[in-house]
Amino acid sequence: MTSSQDEVFKLYDVNDVTKYYPKFTEGEWRVGVTFNPSNNEWVDEVKRATAELIDLLEEMKSKSNDPRSLAKAQTDYEQAAMWAVKGITKTKKE
């Protein structure tokens, strides 16, 4: 590898995604709040609300006697958002 190629790899370090993406909260990252190719307002609403719930539980985990249950709830919220988005965006069967 040449030194110029080394420089390119240093500039585009794929392991440091913070250089390329905005800072997301845990909830925003988990629901993919910026991904909405259909530009559907309901999808945005579901993702924002879900992100807020996940973030609320994230704050509670450090003070909880049972952070595992809160982590499970976060995963369930994330999964519920995925099903909701599918329900919102799926086209009718012909």
C-alpha positions as CSV (number, residue, x, y, z in Angstrom):
1,M,0.0,0.0,0.0
2,T,1.4,3.4,-0.9
3,S,1.6,6.3,1.5
4,S,-1.2,8.1,-0.3
5,Q,-3.5,5.1,0.1
6,D,-2.7,5.1,3.8
7,E,-3.7,8.7,4.0
8,V,-7.1,7.9,2.3
9,F,-7.7,5.1,4.8
10,K,-6.9,7.5,7.7
11,L,-9.4,10.0,6.3
12,Y,-12.1,7.4,5.9
13,D,-11.9,5.4,9.0
14,V,-15.0,3.2,8.9
15,N,-14.6,2.4,12.5
16,D,-15.2,6.0,13.5
17,V,-18.7,6.6,12.3
18,T,-19.0,9.8,14.5
19,K,-17.0,11.6,11.7
20,Y,-19.8,10.9,9.2
21,Y,-23.0,10.8,11.1
22,P,-24.7,13.2,13.5
23,K,-24.8,12.3,17.2
24,F,-27.9,10.3,17.8
25,T,-29.5,9.4,21.1
26,E,-29.7,5.7,21.8
27,G,-33.4,5.7,20.8
28,E,-32.9,7.7,17.6
29,W,-30.1,5.3,16.6
30,R,-32.0,2.1,17.4
31,V,-35.1,3.1,15.4
32,G,-33.2,4.7,12.5
33,V,-35.0,8.0,12.9
34,T,-33.5,9.4,9.7
35,F,-34.5,6.5,7.5
36,N,-37.9,7.0,6.0
37,P,-37.7,6.6,2.2
38,S,-41.5,6.9,1.9
39,N,-41.4,10.3,3.6
40,N,-44.5,9.1,5.5
41,E,-45.4,11.4,8.4
42,W,-46.8,8.5,10.4
43,V,-43.5,6.7,10.1
44,D,-41.7,9.8,11.5
45,E,-44.2,10.0,14.3
46,V,-43.9,6.4,15.3
47,K,-40.1,6.6,15.2
48,R,-39.8,9.8,17.2
49,A,-42.2,8.5,19.9
50,T,-40.4,5.2,20.1
51,A,-37.0,6.9,20.3
52,E,-38.3,9.0,23.2
53,L,-39.5,5.9,25.1
54,I,-36.2,4.1,24.5
55,D,-34.2,7.1,25.7
56,L,-36.4,7.4,28.8
57,L,-35.6,3.8,29.7
58,E,-31.9,4.3,28.9
59,E,-31.9,7.0,31.6
60,M,-33.6,4.7,34.1
61,K,-31.2,1.7,33.5
62,S,-28.3,3.2,35.6
63,K,-30.7,3.7,38.6
64,S,-32.6,0.5,38.3
65,N,-32.3,-2.7,40.3
66,D,-33.2,-4.6,37.1
67,P,-31.6,-3.0,34.1
68,R,-32.0,-6.2,32.1
69,S,-35.8,-5.8,32.1
70,L,-35.5,-2.2,30.9
71,A,-33.1,-3.4,28.1
72,K,-35.7,-6.0,27.1
73,A,-38.4,-3.3,27.1
74,Q,-36.2,-1.1,24.8
75,T,-35.9,-4.0,22.4
76,D,-39.6,-4.6,22.5
77,Y,-40.3,-1.0,21.7
78,E,-37.8,-1.2,18.9
79,Q,-39.5,-4.2,17.5
80,A,-43.0,-2.7,17.9
81,A,-41.8,0.3,15.9
82,M,-40.7,-2.0,13.1
83,W,-44.1,-3.7,13.0
84,A,-45.8,-0.4,13.1
85,V,-43.8,1.0,10.2
86,K,-44.6,-2.2,8.2
87,G,-48.2,-1.8,9.0
88,I,-48.1,1.9,7.9
89,T,-46.1,1.4,4.7
90,K,-47.2,-2.0,3.3
91,T,-49.3,-1.9,0.2
92,K,-52.5,-3.8,-0.2
93,K,-52.4,-7.3,-1.6
94,E,-53.7,-7.4,-5.1
